């Protein structure tokens, strides 16, 4: 009866409430739930009704310490007291979408904040962005879709952010309406280019750290990236609701590594929405407004773009000076081409058309750009026939991992080329060069920022454009110093960059070899330090430093060859550390090395498609792996096939595929043994003669299986 009385006291009794009451009473009757549990639920029900009542904390304390001896009158008394002290709440009428867009057009610079959320992968950036969008009314609460800004299929399948997304939100602070341009960035090291270009349009960042895992490798990298641009930093600690979270220790780690005062760190739970409102308040108070000039001529920075099949290339711009309106003509500073502005919109996160953009604002424009050669991320645009200087605040990172991309059938070459062009428009870090292979035909050699970057790019080609590319095994670019005068004259210089092993010069033409290195940062628990060091030594790493963050974690820096980490280094590291170690890296330049070209011979004839560049210390093991793989993939033929892995004239590994053999003695039913030996000798002579002029037929599928990942 008590629980029914509580329901009738509530202002509105919905069908969902009646369902909950019925289920609870049934459960209480079956499980013999005691009265203390019912009283606890009733007080928390009152707490929800109290809204912003100052006695809420007292009610929570009473609900937790309520003893079974208290009677029903206690709860009724608490409810009565809460009703007496409840102050009349002034209902705030939220502005409509049209009113907000009108405010957008005349928003002063002093009430604009541009910021990004940066963190290590899986620290809750997209979840925090969801709560911010819900709190400001940009999306409906409990809309049923999590990680709203992760709109790509590959992002939802892998559970990570691979593409920075922008949303403009409005928030009222101290009676004034503020415009906040939020950018949710990826957390994996392979997508650091997305972070770099996002920071070009920001004046501050929210540094998000997981209260369970603490500061990790990409947290350190992103923090220093923000400080290099002299951006304001708002430190936020996420996932404080998890049982094994250790926020005090993580705050001490942030103080040790970044010099951040633990009292300045906000503690939130993005999943539950706890403390999210304080994040918006701190962003408005800490991050400065953009330093722009609205009175000068229009100038803007293109910091993102993507392709729409109806409108062409869409450009996301950050307005640095002046104002842009629809139907004006803009000009690219890089290509000098002129385009009419067809439409202007703001992302909330859905597109909302606006009449114009002013300095300090971020918006989306469509202006009949057709491909990636016209829409260049990092380019500066200005009004036609007006002089302007380059923004100069963003430059894309150089790719470090290269792979060949070929169509499964040459008839699909044009379609794959079109798909790659559209993808490059959306991912400016990818580079493209035309390539060809006698085994795979015409294709391209693409440059990526890492192995995951390559996997995601190829997966998006398949999902978004229906392409079926063949991807060769990734490689890196090596550098050689030439000693042959003829080759120096042909190249125009004495150095040569090589990413295709088939173009590797002969050893007598090379004076020195160089390979790319990276400076890797590894944060691992102390229990796994020995195994991590062993892995780095196995991959030819040199330790630079080792710092104890606290009693349980160590930060180590290693110089590692890039070729040793692009395939399975990250997977091995996660496996041996039970998933606790984190890894990030940055370019460390080219260093002197000893490289060789490993050739594959089939019956003494070299096969250029299968050769590769390896370090001399790894040559024997790689040679053994390749010949074993080829032995299983190449089908039997009428002649014996000798598979050899060679460096120059030295054979490092060999496997033999036996020939098909007809049983020539099957017709014999007796007689002397010399008749049998005569037939076998004739067969052996025929095989020997056939080997002299026979061609080894290697199926196209075999090349694909050997070359692809």
N, C-alpha and C positions, 0 to 999 in steps of 0.2 A: 504493500500500500504506500510505503514511503516513496518508492521510486516513481509511482504513478502521480503522487502529489507533486513531486519535483517537476515532472513533465508538464503538468497543468499550470505550474507557476511560470513556465517559460512563455515568452511573448508569442511565439508562433510555433505551432505543433505541425510539422510537415510529415508527409507519408514516410520519409526516410527516418524521422524521429520515432514514429510509431513502430517501424520495423526494428529499430535498435532496441526499443523498450521490450518488445515481445521476445526478441532473441536473448536479451539479458535475463529476463525473468525465467525463461525456459532453462537457460544455462545455470542460473542460481538455484533453481529447483532440483536440477539433476546433480549438480556438483556440491550442493550444500555450502554456498558461498556465505561467509560470515557477514555480520552487519557492519563491521569496520570497513570492509571493501566498498560496500554500498555508500557509506557516509563519505569515504574518500572521493568516490566518483561524483557525489552530489556537490561537494565543496568545489571541486574543479569545474563542474558545470556552472556554478555561481561565479567562479573566477572568470570564465569566458564571457558571461553576461556583464561583468563589472566593467569591461572595456579598459579605459585608462584610469581606473580608480586607484588612488594612492595607497589603498589598503591591500593591493593585490599581493604584495610580498608577504604580508601578514597572513592572508588566506592560504597561500602556498605552504607556509610554515605550519599552520594549523592542520592542513590536509595531510602533511607528512607525519606529524607527531600525534595525530588523533588516537586515543586509546579506545579499546572496545567497551570500556565502562561508561563512556559518554552516551547520553540519550539523544533522541531525535530532536529535542528542543534546542540542543546546542547548535545543530545545523540551521534550524529555523531562526535562531537568534543571530547567527552570523549573517544569514541572508537579510534579515531585517536591518541589521546595522549597516550592511553594505548598501542597502536601498536608501537609508537615511543620509549616508555620507556621499552618495553618488551626486556629482555635480552635473548640471545640465550641459550637454555637449552640443557645441555649435556645429551644425552640419556644414561641411565644406563641399561646395559644388565643384566637381572636377570639370575643367574646361573640355569642350568637345575637340575633335580632331581638326575641324576647320578653324576654330579659335587658336589652337596651338600653331597651326601653319601660318596664320596671320601674325602671331607673335614671332615666329621664326624669321619672317621677312624684316622685321624692325628690331631684332634682338641686338642690344648694344654689345660691343666687344667685351666690356667688363663683366658681362654675365654669360660668357662662353668658356667652357673647359673642354680641352681635347686631351684624352688620355687612353692608354692601352693597359690591358691586363697581361702581365708576363709571369711565367712560372715554369718549373720543370713539368714534363709530361705527366698527366694523371694527378695533378694537384688540385683540380676542381675549378679551372678557369671558366669553362663553358657553363658549369652549374651556377657559379657566382654571377655570370652574365645573365642567366635566366632569371635569377632572383632580382637583379637590378632592373631588368625589363618589366618584371611583374610589379615591382614596387612603384615604378614610375608610370604604370599604365600602358606601356608600349604593347604588351601582350596580356591576354587574360590569364588570371590565376587558374591553376589546374586545367590548363588547356589540353592536357593529355599528351603533349609532345615535350620530351626532355631534350636539352641541348639544342635550342631553337636555332642558334647561329651555325651549328654544324649541319649544313644543308646538303652536303654531298653524300652520295650513297657510300663511297669508300670510307667516309668519316664515321658513318653510323655502323658500318660493318666492323671496322677496326677499333672503334671506341676512342679515337684520337682526333685532334684538330689538325688538319693539314693545310688549311687555307684561312688566312686572316679575314674576319668579317667585321663590318662596320654597322653601327646602329646609332641614330641620333635620338636622345631621350630628353624629356623635360622634367625638372624637379624644382619644387618650391622650397626655398630656404630663406628663413627670416622674412617671410612675406613677399619675396621677390622670386620670379620665375627664371630659372637658369637653363641654358641649353648645354647638354653634355654629349659630346661626340665620343662614343665608346668603341674601341677596337679590341676584339677578342683574338689573341694570337696563338699560333701553335707552340708546343713545348718541347718538341723533339729537335735535336741538334741539326738534323737534315733539313729542317724548314726554318733555319735561323734567318734566311733571306726574307721570309715573310715578316719576321720581327723587325729587321732592319728597316724595311720600307715603311712599316707601320709607325715606327718611332719618328720618321721624317715628318709626319703630320701631327705630332703630339707635343705637348708641353709638360707632361708628367706621366708617371706609370703607377699602377697598383702592383706591388711585388707580392705575389701570393705564395705562401709556403705551407706545405702539409704538416700539420701538428703531429702526425704519426711518423712519417719518414724523415721529416726535418729538411734541412738545406741539402739539395742534391746538385749534381754537376751542372746541369743547365740553368739552375737558379743562379749560380755564381756567374756563369757566362752572360746571362741576360741582365743581371744587375750591373756588371761592368759596362755592358753595351749602353745601358741607360745613362750611366754616369759619364761616359765619353761624350754624350750629347748634352750633358749638364741639365738633365731633366729632374724635376721634383719626384721624389719617391714616397709612396704611401705604403708602409709595410703592413701586411695583413696575414694573420695566421688562420688557416682554414681547418675544417674537420675536427673542431674541439669537442664535438659530441660523441666521438668514437671512444670506446672504453679504454683502449690502450694508448690514447693520445698523451703526449708529454709536452704541453705548451711551454712550461717554464724552462725546460732544457733547450727547446728549440729557440726560444727568445735569447738565451745565453749564447747559443751558436751564432745567431744573427748579429749579436753584439761583437763577438770575436771576429767574424769574417767580414762584416760590413760596417761595424761601428754604429749600429742602430740601437738607440736607447730602448730597452725592453718595455718601458712605460709608454712608449709611443706606438707599440705594436697593437693593432686592433685584433681582437679574437672573435671569429665568426664561425658559423656553421652554414655554409651555402646550401646544404641539403635541406635544413630545417628553416632557413631564413633568419637565424639568430644573429643579431648585430649587423645585418646588411645595411640598415638605414644609416648607421654610424659611418659606414664606408663612404656613402654619398656625401655626408656632411664633411668628412675629412678631405675628400677630393675637392670640394668647392673651396674649403678654407686653405688647403695646402698648395694645390696646383695653381700657378698664375694664369691669367687670361693670355691669349695669344698676342704676341708682339707684331701687330700688323698695322697697315695704314689704309683706311677706307677712302681717303680723299685722292690718292694717287691713281695712276692708270692700272687697269686690270692686269693681274699676273697670277698664275696658279700652277701648282705642281701636280702632275699625274702620278699617283702612288699606287694605283691598282687598275686593272681592266679585265674584261671578259667579253665573250662573244655571244651575241643574241642573233638567232637565224633570221629574225625579221628586221632588226634595227642595226645590225653590224656590230662594230666594236663599241662597247660602253666603257666610259672612263670615269673613275672615281677621283675627284680632284680636291685639293686643299687650297682654298683661295688665300693668297698671300697679300694681295693689294687690290683695291678697287672693288668693282661690282660687275657681275655678269648677268645678262638678261637673255631671255629667249629671242631667237631670230637674229641675234648679233653674229658677226663673222669673227671667228678666232683663227689664229695662226700658230703652227707648231714652230718652236725655236729650232728644233733639230732638223726637220724635213722641209721647212719653209712653206708647207702646203696650207691652204686656207679652207676652212670648213664652216658651214652655217650651223648654228646651235639649234637643233630640232626640238629638244626637250630637256628640261631640268627637273630633277627630283631629289628627294632626300630619303634615306633609308631609315625606317622606323620599326622593325627591320624591313618591312615590306615597302615597296616604292610608293612615295606620295609626291605628286607633282607640286612644284612651287614656281612662282613667277621669276625668281632670281636668287643668286647667291652673293653674299657680301664677304668681305675680308674676315678671316677667322673661322668661316664655316666650311663644312665638308658636304659635298653633294655629288650626284651622278649626272653626267651629261651624255646625250647621244647626238653625234654630229657627222654621221655618214662616213666614219672611218671604217675601212674594210678588213684590214689584216694587221698582223704584228709588226710589219714594216712601217706602218703609219702610226699605230698607237704604241708608243714607247714608254714603258714605266720609268719614271725619273725625268721625263721630258718636261719642259716649261711651255705653257701656252699663254698667249696674250691676244689682245684685239688686233684686228687687221690694220696694217699701216701704222702701228705704234712700236716704238723701240722698247725693248725689254732685255734684262739681263737674266742669265740662267739662275735658277734657284740653287742648284749646286749642293743640295742637302742629302742626296741619295745616289748611291752607285751600287749596282748589283754585284753580288759575290761571284767569284770565278768558280766554274765547275771543277770538281776534283775526281769524279768517277765517270768513266766513259763506257758506252755499250753500243753495239750495233743494233739497229732496228730495221727489219726487212719484212716485206709483205709475204704471207704464206703462199700467195700466188701472184705472179708479176702482173696479172690483169687487174689486181686491186691496188696497184702502185699509186694511182692518182687519188683514190679515195683515202688511202692512208696518209698521203702527203697533205690533203686538205684537213684531216683530223689532227695531224701534228701541228699545223699552222694555228688552228683554233686553240689547241691546248697551250701552245707557247704564248699566245695572247694572254692567257690566264695565269701562266707561270713563267715569269720573265727570267728566272734563274737558269732555265734549260737552254743550251746552245745546240745548234744543228749544223752539220756538215754533210755534204753528199758523199756517200761511200758505195763501194761495189765489192762483190765477192763472186768468184767463179762458181762457188757452190750454191750461194743463196741469191745471187742476182743483184739488181740495183736496190739500194737502200740508203740509210742515213746513219751517221755516227753522232749520237746525242751525248751531251755532257750534263751531269747531275751533281748535286751537292752531297750525295751519299746514297747508300744502297736502298734505304727505305724510301727516299725521294724517287729513285728509279722505279721501285715496285709500285708505288702509288701512282706515278705518272702512267705507267703501262696499264695498270688496272683501270684508271680513268679513261684511257683510250678505248678499252674494251666495253666499259659500262656506258659511257656517255656518247660514244660515236660508233659503236658496233664494229670496231676494227679487230683484226686477228693478227697482231704482229708477232714476229719471231724475234726474241731478244737474245743476243749473244752474251756470253759471260762478261761481267764488268772488268775493266782494266783501268790503268792510270797512265798519265802522260810522263814519259821519261825524257831526259835531256842528255844529249851527247855533244862532246866537243870534237869536231872533225880535224883530221890531220891531212887528208887528201886535198891538194890544191884544186884539183878539178871539181870536186864536190863543193868546195868553199865558193868557187866562182859561180857554180850553178845555184847555190842557195843564197848567195849575196852576203853571207856571214859565216862564221866558223862554228856556230851552234845550230842544233837541229832538235826540235821537239817531236817525239814519236809516241803515238798511242796505238798504232797498228804494227804488230810484230813483223808482218810481211815486208814492211818498209825499213826494217832495221838494217843498217849498213854492215858490211863485212868488218870483222875485228881489226884488220890492218888499216882500215880507213878511219878508225876512231882513236882519239887520244885519251879522252876521259869520259866516264859515265857518271850521271847524276840521277838520283831518284827523289821523288817528293816525300817529305816527312811531315808529320803532324805533331802538335803538342797536345797530348791527351790528359784530361783531368778525370781521375777516378776517385770516387768517395765510396768507401766500403766499411762494413763492420770489422772490428779488429780480429774476429774469429776467422776471417777468410783472407787475411793479409798475405799469408804464405802462398796460398793457391793463386791469388791474383798476381803476385810477383812472379811466380813460376810461369803463368800464362804470358806475361809481358816479356820475360826473358826468352821464351820459346818463339815469340814473334819479333825478335831482334830489337827489343825496346831498351832504352837507356833511362834510368831513373834520374830525375832532376831534383825532386824535393819530396819530403814526406812530413806532413803536419798532423798532429793529433787534434781533432776538433773538440772531442771530449773523451771520456773514459771508454766509449764504445765504438767510436768511428774515427777513421783516418782518411785524410785527403792526400793523394799522391799524384804527382805529375810525371809523365813519361814522354819521351820523344820516341815515336814509333814510325816505321815505314808505312806509308798510306796503303801500299799493296797488301800489307799483312792484316789490315783491319777492315777492309771493305766487304769481305765475304761473311765470315762467321765469328768475328771477334766479339761483337756485342752479345750474340747468343751464348757463346761459351762463358763470357763473364757473368751473365745473368744466371746461367745454369749452375756454375760452381759456387755462387754466392747466395743461392736460394732466392734469387730475385731482388736482393737488398742492395747490391752495388749499382752505381750509376756511372755513366761515361759520357763525356763530351770532348770535342777536339776542335782545334783551330789550325790553320795553315802555318807551317814552320819553314817553308822554303825548300829549296833543292840542296842536297848534300852529296858529296862524293861517294860513289858506291862501286861495286863490281858486278856487272850484269852480263848475262849471256842470252843468246837466242837458242831456244830448244826447238829442234826440228823433228818432225815425224816423217819417217820413210816407210813406204809400202813396197816391198821387194826392191829396195834400193832406190826408189824414186821419191823425191821429197814432195810433200803435200803442203803447199803454202797456207792453205786455209786453217791448218791445225797447229801451226807454229805459235810460240808465245815467248814473251820476255820474262825471265826469272832471275832471282839472285843466285849467285854461284853456290851458296850454301844450301839452297833449297832445290837445286837442279835434279839431283838423284831421286828424291822422294816424289817430286812432281812428274818426272819421267816414268817412274814405276806406276803411278796412278793412271797416267794417260794410256799407257800400252794395255793395262788391264781392262780399262773401260772400252778401248777400241776392240779388244779381243772379243768382248761380249756383244758388241754392237755390229761389227762387220759380218755379214753372212758368209757361210762356206761357199767356195767356188770350185771350178774344175781344176784349179792349180793351188798349190800351197802358197800361203801369204805370210811373209815375214814382216812383223810390225816392229820397227826400231825407233827409239828416241835417242837423238844424237845431238851433240854439241860439236859443230864442225865435223871432223872425221871420227870422233870418239863416240862409241855407242855406250849409252848409260843403262838402257833397259831394252829387253826384247821379249816378244811373245810370238808364237807361231799358230796360225790357223790351218789345220790339216785340210787337204783337198778332198773333194768327193772321190770315192774310189769304187770302181766297178769290180765285182767279183769275177775276174776273168777265168778262174779255175772252176767255176760252177759246173761247166759241161764235162769236166773230167770225172770218170767213174772208176778209174783204175789205171794201171800201167806204171811205168817207171817214174821216179821223182824228177828226172831230168825234163820230162814234158811240162810239169808244173813250173819248174824254175825258168824254162824257156818263155812261157807265157808271162810270168811276172817280170822278166827282164825286158820283154817287148813293151809292157805297160810302163815301166820306169823310164825307158828311152822316150816314149811318146810324151810323158809328163814333162820330161826335161826339155824336149823340143818346144812344147807348148809354152813353158815358162819364158822362153827366149823372146817370144813376140806377143804373148797374151797381155791384155790391159786389165788391170784390177778395177772391177766395177764396184764403186762405193755408192750405195743408194743415197738419195737426197735426204731421206729421213735420218740416216746415220750422221751426216754432217750437222743436221739440226739438233740431234740429241747430244752430240759432242760439244757443239758451240754454244748452245743455249744454257741458261742457268739451270 
